[in-house]
Amino acid sequence: MRIAMIGAGYVGLTTSACLAELGHTVRCHDADHERIKALSRGDMPIYEPGLAEMVGRRRATGALRFSDSVEETVADAEIVILAVGTPSHEDGRIDISQVEEAARLIAPHLASGAVVVVKSTVSVGTARRIREVIAERRGSLDFTVASNPEFLREGSALTDFMEPDRIVIGADDRHSALALEEVYKPLTDRGAPCLTTATANAELIKHAANAFLALKIGFINDVANLCEKVGADVLEVSRGIGLDNRIGNAFLSAGPGYGGSCFPKDTRAFASTARANGAPQPLVESLITRNEERKLELARRIAAAAKVHGPRICVLGAAFKKNTDDVRQSPAMAIIGELVRSGLDVGVYDPKAGANGEAACPGADWFASPYEAATERDIVVVATEWDAFADLDLPRLASIMRSKCIFDLRNIIDQTEAEAAGFQYRGLGRPWRDHANVADTVAKDVDFKLHAASAKS
Ligand code: UGA
């Protein structure tokens, strides 16, 4: 099919490449001319495993093209997908002005019978609103509007697209439903489940799914806190509950809180839409607060340990999770920021996100390898679960550090190996074998003014 993509950001670009890979002809437009120029040269604006190769392959066959002309992109398209930014308002509500603006831009160029698809993550009711926006400009045009939320995780977006758990098509008319089912036929033919439903349902599915996954994470993080108090091991507890098929083991890894451009924003948007519609979501509201508190609690623990071990901290990881260079709403960045603000000397290394991290937090020192970052430091904090950090040469690390303490906020380092190398090991929700509970005994005496605490007063 002939598909136009408006927006060459993370979602627009990966979706364009994957649709071209499925055999469609895709024209992709972005208002940022520099971005289009770079993409037309083959330069990638983001890091996503496999994406550069896929884009290169499909550009070479002509199946995927980038254009800075809306008219050229949209003119003969059967499907026009809107994948533009949806920032948040102060109160958490989604700001759909860019989606509305994109709808205004494409309206004059839409072909008769075109299906306009909202892919940006939006609150319920947006497809209906976009229908109005286009009708205001092209009242006599035969067009439809559908919703088609994405479920792509950064770092594994291509696999998530090609082997989806499900495809959700939101369509309030038969024409849109059939057109989108045709788009995804190569995947449904291979057995991918597809739910075709009303646009309002599709819009809610996206937000509710992200909120539910975030709740799983928030739950296991609170369980990890309990494990620490009672000497239990959250890895075992998580495995044990996840073996129940009704629960499942995904998204039950304790960590420094969820981050990224989706969960923090989507949980707030879901809660605020629910409030506005008179159906508040107290579970999600409390999750949002707990997730913010968690990053500060962990920073407080590390600062407390610094009173004992020394003030030179090495943080490994800045990205909000592994396999991405994205530091937006990254718990690692929040912790780095708190440690810097509390006057500690912080050195950071991240395999991909160093440049983005440094731009956001120049107060830390940024290094090109984990060992450089750890040299002459007192505490190592593993803040992002990059595979390379699980494979660190721990004896080497111990030999270059001044004091030897590891805070493993992702539970990826082998505790026995770390202890054998002479480290005091602190996992999350894991038993502390040496029983020197630094966080509990020292935190009380620490004059550590957390950013949040001062902000509140
Ligand atoms: C998330 C969803 O997983 C995708 O399905 C969705 O399409 C996407 O948002 C979106 O709305 O566009 P993403 O933000 O890329 O994808 O990242 P996730 O892999 O979901 O991780 C989110 C955060 O949760 C990360 O900070 C991660 O470290 C954390 N996490 C995840 C945990 O702390 N524990 C876990 O067990 C899993």
Boltz pocket constraint, residues with backbone or C-beta under 6 A from the ligand:
constraints:
  - pocket:
      binder: B
      contacts: [[A, 121], [A, 150], [A, 151], [A, 152], [A, 153], [A, 154], [A, 155], [A, 210], [A, 213], [A, 217], [A, 250], [A, 251], [A, 252], [A, 253], [A, 254], [A, 255], [A, 256], [A, 257], [A, 258], [A, 259], [A, 260], [A, 261], [A, 262], [A, 263], [A, 266], [A, 320], [A, 321]]
      max_distance: 6.0
